[in-house]
Amino acid sequence: MNDGVLVAGAGIAGVSMVRALRWHGIPATAVEQRPALLDAGLAINIPGNGVRALAALGVADGLRDIGLPVSRREYRTQRGRLLFSVAEDEFWGVAHQPRCVRRRDLLDLLERDLPPGSVRRGVAVSMVRATAGGVDVTLSDGSTGRYGFVVGADGVHSTVRTSLFGDARLEAALLSAASWRFMAPNPGVTCWTVWSGDSGTALLLPAGDGEVYGFASATRGGPIGSDPGWLSATFAGFPEAVRTAIAAALVRPESMYHSPIEEVRIPRWHQGRVVLIGDAAHATAPVWAQGASLAVEDALVLAELLGSRDWETVGGQWERLRRGRVTHVQAATDQLSRAVVKPAWLRNILLPAIGQRSYRSAYGLLRTPVAATTALD
């Protein structure tokens, strides 16, 4: 039996888990089917709680080197009128100012000083079975093994989750059924900016090196086509910055990503010595950009528990610690999503009144640092 921890998945959640466990002196290996993430060239927005969590993993200096600070958010109408704005640097403080980071750069940073063999690519977990005192694991290459603990960090379509609980139904997000994501030359956008109309919502976020990260979705439950031409048609009446970025991205349609926005909301995140973290446990629409941030927090708390508690009871303790914070993010996501899916004329009346309050409500709780042992002692 391998007394260490096997982590299924080597995305941000999985590599953060390995790093956090090594911090506590616990041997761990992450396995990942894909040799590289398909969307690794894209960027992600990391709010202040994620910046704080990454600092706790020991990569604060590296994050400052690779991430572009995000000092302001602006929410605008389809025609460009400002509905409300938020000074993010003032809200989070200098130490935890949000950053836009390329996913590949963040993964490289998290893996940079891990021992050789900490991440194995080209093989994945295909089945797990929790038993007394351990976990039986089958890998995609047919090999089997028994581990002291398994962490399912294998994303929205988690094999570990399916092994534990069967085919849990994924829910389409209230925000939009799908999205387009892309990188493009920066058309002059200076801060996190979103424009929303009757048929679509577009976000552009400066990512450094003269580029912006783009995210586009439908509004009010409208269709979002898998043909990139959907973008040109939907955003034809939007400001020049949006049209220019989309046109530039369409020059290389093979570099763009179209995918469903699926949510995972299940009543249990653990069974025996198996725990789900990140999107495998609680994937949520990216309204508040919490996918990576919550995943890193998950890893920090779980690693702390595994370093100080009986592994037989860690799963339940971890769930009790994390459920409230995740539920808060899910509720805040639903609240703003319900506002976004209203007709544009009504949304344009509501958001100036509730926008800043919604931001403070969503992120206020998340300014509290996460900890495990002090909360249970």
Buried (B, 14 or more C-beta within 10 A) or exposed (E): EBEBBBBBBBBBBBBBBBBBBBBEEBBBBBBBBEEEBEBBBBBBBBBBBBBBBBBBBBBBEBBEEBBBBBBBBBBBBBEBEEBBBBEBBEBBEEEBBBBBBBBBBBBBBBBEEBEEEBBBEEBBBBBBBBEEEBBBBBBBEEEEEBBBBBBBBBBBEBBBBBBBBEEBEBEBBBBBBBBBBBBBBBBEBEBBBBBBBBBBBBBBBBBBEEBBBBBBBBBBEBEBBEEBEBBEEBBEEBBEBBBBBBBBBBEEEEEBBBEEBBBBBBEBBBBBBBBBBBBBBBBBBBBBBBBBBBBBBBBBBBBBBBBEBEBEEBBEBBBEBBBEBBEBBBEBBBBBBEBBBBEBEEBBEBBEEBBBEBBEBBBEEBBEEBEBEEEBE
